[in-house]
Amino acid sequence: MKALLVLALIQLSSTAFALPIGTFDALKATAQKAHPIETMEYDFEGIVKLSNCSGSLVKFSGMPETAKAIVMTNGHCIQKPGGYLTPGEVWVNKALARDMKLFDKAMNLFAIKTTKILYATMTNTDVAFYELDKTYAQIKSASKVSPYLLDTLKPSIAQPIEIISGYWDRGYSCAIDNFVFKIKEGQWTWTDSIRYTAGCDTIGGTSGSPLIAKGEKRVIGINNTSNESGQRCTVNNPCEVSANGDVVAQEGVRYGQQTYNVYTCLTPDFKFDLTLAGCDLPK
C-alpha cells in the first residue's frame, strides 16, 4: 500500500513544472523507478537527490581534493521554515544539517550530509551551495564519485546541455536558446536567465538540477523554473521582461540561472566574501 501511494504521488507530480518543489520525500520513496523515465543515456555520477529537489556535487575551479565537498541546488529548495527566501534575503555560512543522497555511475546511492549553507538566495538568481561533512577525497574513496567542475565562463547560445534530475532519476537533452534580460515570477526577479530549446521538459522536483555541458563533466548553470499555464509574472508562470520593459509569457517555456558569476565572490581559499570588489552576487 505504501509503495502504491508513493507511485500515485509521483504520477501526480509529473504534471507540475520546475519551480514547485517535489510533492513527496524522494529520500524515502521506494517506487520511483516505476515512473516511465529515461536514464540509460545519462551519466548520473555526481548527481544529488534531495528530499524535495535535485542537485549536484560541484567543485570550484582550483579547489583541492582535501576541501569539504559542495552540493549546489536552488535557493527555493532549502526548506526555509514558513516558505521561500524573500526578495533581498541572503544566507551566508548558516549552519544547517541535511540528509541527501549521491549517485555513482551505476546509479547506486550513497548517503551524504550537509553541515552548513555557504550561500543561498532567490534574488537575481536562484542558487544555494551546501557544504558537506566530508571532503572530495573522502567521498571519492567511499563511492568512487568525482564532482562536476563549476565552469568559470558564461555559456553560449546553442550550447548543447543535459539536465539530470536526482529527484526523478531522469535526464533531459536540449540546448541554450537564449539569455533573458529579466524574468519575473511572483515577487522574485532573476536576471540574465537561461532559456532552453525544446527537449528539456522539466517538471516539479527537477529544481536544482545542473545544466551540464553535453559530453563533459562541466556544470554551466542551474535549472529553476517554467511557465505552467501561460499566465504572466505569477508564481509558476514566469514572464520575460526586456531591457526596454516589454513583457511576454509563454506556456511551457523553461529556464535556468547563470552560475559562473559565483567566482566573483570567492576568496583564494574558496570562501564566499560578498564584500569583494566586483562581487556580482546579491548581498
Buried (B, 14 or more C-beta within 10 A) or exposed (E): EEEEEBBEBBEEBBEBBBBBBBBBEBBEBEBBBBBEBEEEEBBBBBBBBBBBBBBBBBBBEEBEBEBBBBBBBBBBBBEBEEEBBEBEBBBBEEEBEBEBBBBBEEBEBBEBEBBBBBBBBBBBBBBBBBBBEBBBEBBBEEBEBBBBBBBBEBBEEEBBBBBBBBBBBBBBBBBBBEBBBBBBBBEBBBBBBBBBBEBBBBBBBBBBBBBBBEEEBBBBBBBBBBBBEEBBBBBBBBBBBEEEEEEEBEEEBBBBBBBBBBBBBBEEEBEBEBEEEEBBBBE
